[in-house]
Amino acid sequence: MENSISVCQLLREPDAFFERVRRGQVTQTQTIWLAVLSALCLAVFGSVVGLAHSPWQAISSALKMPALVMGVGLLCLPALYLFSLAVGTRLSMTQVAAVLLAGVSVTSVLLLGLAPVIVVFVFTSSNYAFLQLLAVVSVAVTACIGLYYLWRGVEHVKLFERANSGSRRLMMGAWCTLYAFVGSQIGWRLSPLVGDPSQPFFWLQPSHDNLYVDVVHALESALGWQVTAFGSQPMWLGGLCFLPLVLLVVSAGLATFEEA
């Protein structure tokens, strides 16, 4: 079937898939199929992670994971397209979306592959902090691999056509920083995904912290560390949230005004 061939090209021969994207040969049906496949894989991973708390949390996380990963991609798609327009891309928004969706699909399928590993720890460990870190690391590692595929696609379709090698790296690095920043913030606001078994189930957790502070607290709890040099609330870490924005502005400015 046409849809199956498209998925095989992405997983086994990504360059062939991206060549079809460059030529405008990827159909709308294939793009929708990739989106559906990604959503299903993310839903399975989310449900497995949520089982650490309860069946209700599994259902909640199954809905949140696709909303998180695909929602962040959708929010950051206009920025990627406008960045490419600044250096003369000839691709349409649909083609750029197909390239981005390829990276999301790779991340989603890899998370599906990690689901059995998560299941083992869900049913053999009661350490909430460890399970929380395991979920974060799983998403982070697979997202990096997905971004590698995305970068490979960006290079193949010549998304930043008029930019030289250094400018392409700067612009893609700036966009990846934006993607990570938006993803971390949305992921935190959609928490809990794992769910603390000692707490009752609820859909969204009200909080004034951010992901950076939460990861530090999880490390403290899992490894027995104590952050004493900066007090019980390491608010200096919250300032790191502004660093990606600074890097984004500087990188985008250098990339846009540097000669091709």
Phi, psi and omega in degrees: 000153184299319182295320181295321178298321180298316180294318179298320178297321181293316185279323185259323182226074183300325181297323177295321178296315181292330176294321177293323176296316181299323181274359180074028184261358176276119186281165177296326179297318179294321178296317177296321179298317178298320179295317179295315178301316180298315181298319180295315179298317180293323179295320178296313179299316180298319180294322179295316179297318182292340179297341178299338180256298185190166176300324178295321177293325177298317178294317180299313181291329177296331177275326185285322184299311175298321179297323181291300188292312182284329177294318178296318178299319179294320180293325183269352180300314179302322179296317179297318181293318180291324174301316181291326177297327181296338180240026166081038176293149176254007182273153176275169177300323179297319179293318177297322178296323179295321178295314179296319180295330176298315178296319178297321181295319178298314177302317183294316181294322178294322176296323176298321178294332179275350183303317178299326178295318178298320181302318181302313183285331178298320184265354180240357181224143178246011180277103183298317182298321179294316179296324178296314178294322179299319178294317180297314180296320180299314180293319182295315182294313181293327177294322177296319178293319177298321178293328175297316177297321178297315178298321177298319178292319179301318179293320185291319182275359180056056183295320177257070194296317185272355182273147175279181186300316180295319180293322179297317179296319180296315183291319179291322177296320178296318180292319178298323176297316177298317180299314180294321181295311179296318181298319181293320181291315180293320178300321179292319181290337177272357181295153008272147172257322176273305179090123178285118181300337180279352181249153177291161180286136170210154187290312182231142182258115177292134182202151175254002178271189176223179186299322183298314179293322181296319179296320178297317179295322179294321177297318178301315184291319184285323187254357179077020179279157175226124177272097184256338185292335184240015178090176182288339177243095183288073185292343178298334178291329179297330177295337178295341179298331182279342181298315177301324179293320177297313179298323180297312182296314181295313182296316180296321179295315179296319183291325184285323186262355176286141181289142179290000000 
